[in-house]
Amino acid sequence: MKCELCGQEYRLVHNCAGVAAAQMTQEEAAPPPGGFAPLYYLRLAFNIARWDDVSIRRASRDSNAVFYGALFWAITALVILIFTAAPQVLRTTQVSGPAMIIGLVVGLIFGLVVMAVITFIQLGLCHLIAKWFLGGTGTFMGIMGPLLLAWFVNALILIPVVGALPAGIAWTAVLMLVFEEVDGIGRLQAFFISAGVNVCFIALEFMVGMRR
């Protein structure tokens, strides 16, 4: 079926963007700042991590959120790699001096690429499940903005011993709320998608780690 108000195709249920726009508060409907505004998007990222639904919807409609989100994601991923993978590389390397520095830089770049691929697949898989099986109405770019901005919650993994648990809980909560708000699916459905895909990726990473 096709919505006569917004023109979007849908199956059984549909969160109409036209209706949603008419019901927006002044804060939610306000345009994003022009020019270079990292502090605005940093504040938006923290609000998303605090489960603020207005911030999630604002980021989902802001094309600049994807670019700032990618920047924040890269910084967070690099910090995680420096504190987790880099010490292992330094302990196992057989060279020193400039060769060691070059090897470390190459290793960090490779690690960033791998993490980017994993993140892209994880978010894309969640979105496709929501869209194909649960009637999700959002767009991939719409979910990428808020999710990349709030990806920094994964840095909780750096907490000694127990870091993986709070990081997993925080990231699952962010995923759930973003898919609920942007894809327009139920909270319980969003939770099962987020938690299920997270568990699968953690199990895959564990198996890969066991084979090393």
Secondary structure, DSSP 4 states (H G I P E B T S, - for coil): -B-TTT--B-SS----HHHHHHT--HHHHSPPPPS--HHHHHHHHHHHHTT-HHHHHHHHT-HHHHHHHHHHHHHHHHHHHHHHHHHHHHHH----THHHHHHHHHHHHHHHHHHHHHHHHHHHHHHHHHHHHS-----HHHHHHHHHHGGGGGGGGGSTTTTHHHHHHHHHHHHHHHHHHHS---HHHHHHHHHHHHHHHHHHHHHHHHH-
